[in-house]
Amino acid sequence: MTLNKKSVLMLVIDFLGISVGAVIAAFAIEEFLVPCTILDGGVVGIGIIINNLTGIPLSILTVALNIPFLIIGTRKMGKNFIIKTVYAMILFSVFLEVFAPMKNATGDYVLAVSFGGVILGIGVGLVIRFGGCLDGTETVAILLNKKFKLPVGQTVLIFNIIIFAAVGIIFGLDRAMYSLLTYFITSKVLDIVESGMEQTKAAMIITNDSKEISEKIYERLGRTVTIMEGEGLVSGKKVILYCVLTRFEIHELKDIIKTIDSSAFIAISDVSEIIGKLVKKTGTIKHDSEGGLIVTPDNISSETVESDPPASE
């Protein structure tokens, strides 16, 4: 696919936003959290524990610990997502090293938790908003969700609870409580930066290119869509696509739609709960004699869902 000037500009903006977010996140970690032995969740939290016990630089640990998660996710996640994630992690690690020798912002635990959590949330939120990721555990959580329907948020929370329990054992209960408080502050700020992103999102797309967009969504995200007919008061007959997906896939969805139909109308909303029969299909895409879209499933799985797993239909 040839990139036009608009696509190149969007790509530059994405990487600029990821760069700013990675630098901000590294600043929060090294200047606020590490000096007070307050941990972030996920891979960075594990890295801080190992750093305190062994003295190995956090920048090296962050890259090394994320490599297995990236290898696992390479074949399952979108190419754009993996490229941006690798870029974000490398830049984040470089600036961890840059900020490490600088004077700490504060030695007060309350200030470190408050400002560190807020600044870290801004940084991580920017990285995710522009299509990247700083923590490999979230990549694994998405993959587990796709295979076993385990909610992404709950999976990440379980990872972090294990990490914070280890903090309590190694560094004391007070450090574990400070770390847990920082985690919640970071999560709330991250939600604001990413425009209130819950784990599950619903996208409603009004377009004249429904066939091509549906095919690309299925091909690149593995999500089926519900196709409905509608009629606008001024614009006349339209096709409406409805798709439920994860917050990490929103950016990829926007890229797909903008590439195919830049005039499409997209409404993205939060989904707090899905109840009923959930059917997820994987298979091949064909077209009927009239040009309609047909998905021939390789396998079909169906289950009753009463929480908020990100999946379609």
NORFENTA-V842260 format. One record per residue. PSI is psi in degrees with one decimal (none if undefined). NEAR is the number of other C-alpha atoms within 8 Angstrom. D_LAST is the distance of its C-alpha to the last C-alpha in Angstrom with 2 decimals. Layout:
BEGIN
PSI;NEAR;D_LAST
PSI;NEAR;D_LAST
END
This chain:
BEGIN
129.1;2;29.44
132.5;3;32.29
126.2;7;31.99
177.3;6;33.37
-37.5;6;35.23
-41.7;7;32.33
-40.8;9;30.14
-42.9;9;33.12
-42.8;8;33.70
-40.2;8;30.12
-41.2;8;30.50
-43.2;8;33.84
-41.8;8;32.49
-50.0;10;29.70
-31.0;10;32.34
-44.7;8;34.72
-41.8;11;32.26
-40.1;16;31.48
-47.4;11;35.27
-44.8;11;36.05
-42.9;14;33.42
-40.4;16;34.66
-43.9;12;38.27
-43.7;12;37.61
-42.1;15;35.80
-39.5;14;38.71
-44.4;12;41.20
-42.6;13;39.62
-51.8;13;39.62
-31.9;13;43.20
-18.6;15;44.91
-48.9;17;43.46
-51.0;15;41.73
-44.4;11;43.62
-27.5;10;47.11
10.4;10;46.26
46.5;8;44.43
130.1;13;41.22
145.7;14;38.12
170.6;11;34.76
-179.1;12;31.88
-151.0;13;30.51
-39.7;12;32.60
-39.8;11;34.96
-43.1;11;35.79
-40.7;10;36.62
-40.7;12;38.69
-39.4;12;40.66
-50.4;10;41.50
-38.5;10;42.78
-43.0;12;44.58
-31.2;7;46.46
-30.3;6;47.42
-21.4;6;48.41
1.3;7;49.05
133.5;8;46.84
137.6;8;45.67
-33.1;12;42.23
-42.9;12;41.47
-42.5;9;42.01
-39.3;11;40.06
-45.2;13;37.01
-48.2;11;36.85
-42.2;8;37.80
-26.4;10;35.31
-20.6;11;32.38
-48.6;8;33.23
-38.8;8;31.73
-38.3;12;28.38
-39.8;12;28.43
-42.5;8;29.36
-40.2;9;26.46
-11.2;12;23.99
-44.0;10;25.67
-15.8;7;23.90
-29.3;7;20.40
162.7;9;20.26
149.2;11;20.77
-42.5;7;24.44
-41.7;8;24.81
-44.8;12;23.53
-44.4;13;25.99
-45.9;8;28.86
-35.7;13;28.51
-44.3;12;28.19
-44.7;9;31.30
-46.4;8;33.15
-43.2;15;32.29
-40.6;14;33.39
-46.5;9;36.61
-40.8;11;37.54
-44.9;14;36.81
-40.4;14;39.08
-44.6;9;41.81
-20.4;12;42.00
-41.8;14;42.05
-36.7;11;45.26
-43.1;8;46.51
-19.1;11;46.11
-46.1;8;47.36
-6.8;6;51.11
160.8;7;50.90
135.0;5;52.12
145.5;9;49.58
-37.4;6;48.33
154.5;8;49.12
0.6;10;50.14
126.4;7;49.11
-41.7;8;46.19
-44.4;6;44.88
-39.2;10;45.05
-44.2;14;43.47
-47.3;15;40.50
-59.1;10;40.10
-37.6;9;40.68
-43.9;14;39.40
-42.6;14;36.06
-49.2;11;35.73
-40.4;12;36.82
-40.4;14;34.64
-39.2;16;31.57
-46.7;15;32.48
-50.7;14;32.95
-38.6;14;29.78
-41.1;14;27.78
-42.3;14;29.30
-46.6;18;28.57
-38.8;12;24.83
-34.9;10;24.76
16.9;11;26.21
12.6;15;23.95
-169.7;13;25.95
143.9;14;26.29
-11.4;11;29.46
119.7;11;28.44
-24.3;12;27.48
-31.4;11;26.19
-34.1;10;23.14
-45.7;11;22.47
-38.2;11;22.72
-38.9;14;20.50
-42.1;9;17.66
-41.0;10;18.38
-36.8;11;18.52
-43.0;13;15.12
-32.6;9;13.68
-41.7;6;15.79
1.4;6;16.14
24.6;9;13.39
127.2;11;16.41
134.3;13;15.95
-48.0;14;17.72
-42.2;8;19.94
-37.1;8;21.15
-46.5;10;21.94
-40.0;12;23.96
-39.4;8;25.66
-44.0;8;26.75
-47.7;11;28.23
-34.0;10;30.08
-40.9;8;31.38
-43.1;8;32.98
-45.0;12;34.52
-31.1;13;35.88
-41.1;9;37.29
-37.5;8;39.14
-43.6;13;40.43
-38.2;13;41.82
-42.1;8;43.62
-45.1;6;45.03
-6.7;8;45.79
153.3;9;45.97
-35.2;9;43.85
-39.3;7;44.54
-37.3;12;43.00
-41.4;15;39.86
-40.9;9;39.60
-42.0;11;40.29
-41.8;13;37.63
-40.9;9;35.01
-41.5;9;35.96
-40.6;15;35.72
-44.2;11;32.23
-39.1;8;31.04
-46.1;12;32.91
-43.8;14;31.47
-42.1;9;27.87
-43.4;9;28.48
-40.9;12;30.24
-40.7;12;27.60
-41.9;12;24.98
-46.0;9;27.39
-38.8;12;28.10
21.3;11;24.47
48.5;6;23.92
43.1;7;22.58
111.1;11;19.94
177.8;10;18.14
-33.0;12;16.28
136.2;15;12.81
151.1;16;12.44
133.3;12;10.40
130.1;13;11.80
121.8;11;12.61
124.0;11;14.76
118.4;11;17.38
162.4;13;19.14
-4.0;8;21.34
51.3;8;20.18
-38.4;10;16.58
-49.1;8;17.16
-40.7;8;18.72
-43.1;11;16.41
-43.4;11;13.26
-43.0;10;15.40
-38.7;10;16.64
-43.5;13;13.40
-40.2;11;12.44
-44.4;8;16.11
-29.6;7;16.89
-14.5;10;13.93
23.3;8;12.13
132.5;14;8.74
162.0;12;6.90
154.2;12;6.76
127.4;8;6.76
124.4;8;10.55
154.0;8;12.74
139.9;8;16.51
171.7;8;18.61
123.2;8;22.28
150.6;8;24.11
-37.3;5;27.44
-42.0;4;29.27
-12.0;7;27.15
-154.0;7;26.29
136.0;8;23.29
162.7;12;20.38
134.5;12;16.93
126.9;13;14.15
135.9;15;11.24
128.9;12;8.46
136.8;13;7.15
131.5;14;7.10
179.0;14;9.93
164.3;11;13.31
-30.3;10;16.48
-18.2;8;18.19
-7.8;9;15.91
-45.1;10;16.52
-41.4;10;19.92
-39.6;12;18.86
-44.7;9;16.32
-41.0;8;19.32
-43.9;8;21.54
-48.5;11;19.44
-43.1;11;19.34
-33.2;10;22.98
-36.7;8;24.15
-46.6;9;22.75
92.8;10;23.00
-15.2;7;24.96
1.8;6;25.01
147.7;11;21.25
126.9;7;20.31
127.3;8;17.81
122.0;7;16.91
128.4;8;15.63
164.5;7;15.31
145.3;9;15.13
113.9;10;12.56
-25.7;8;14.82
142.7;7;12.85
124.6;10;9.64
134.1;8;10.91
-162.7;8;10.05
123.6;8;8.65
123.1;11;6.34
123.3;10;6.28
128.0;12;7.32
144.0;11;9.62
136.6;9;12.88
-155.8;9;15.40
155.3;8;17.45
129.9;9;17.04
171.1;8;19.40
141.7;9;20.42
-177.4;8;21.71
-22.5;5;25.22
7.9;5;24.25
6.2;6;22.49
160.4;8;18.92
128.4;10;16.22
128.5;8;15.59
118.8;8;13.81
106.0;8;15.99
137.9;9;14.50
-37.0;8;17.08
154.0;7;15.38
129.8;9;12.39
141.5;7;11.87
137.4;8;10.66
161.2;8;11.74
131.5;8;12.12
132.5;11;11.41
15.7;8;13.89
-135.2;9;14.24
52.5;12;12.66
138.8;13;11.40
104.2;14;10.00
165.7;11;6.88
155.1;12;3.76
none;10;0.00
END
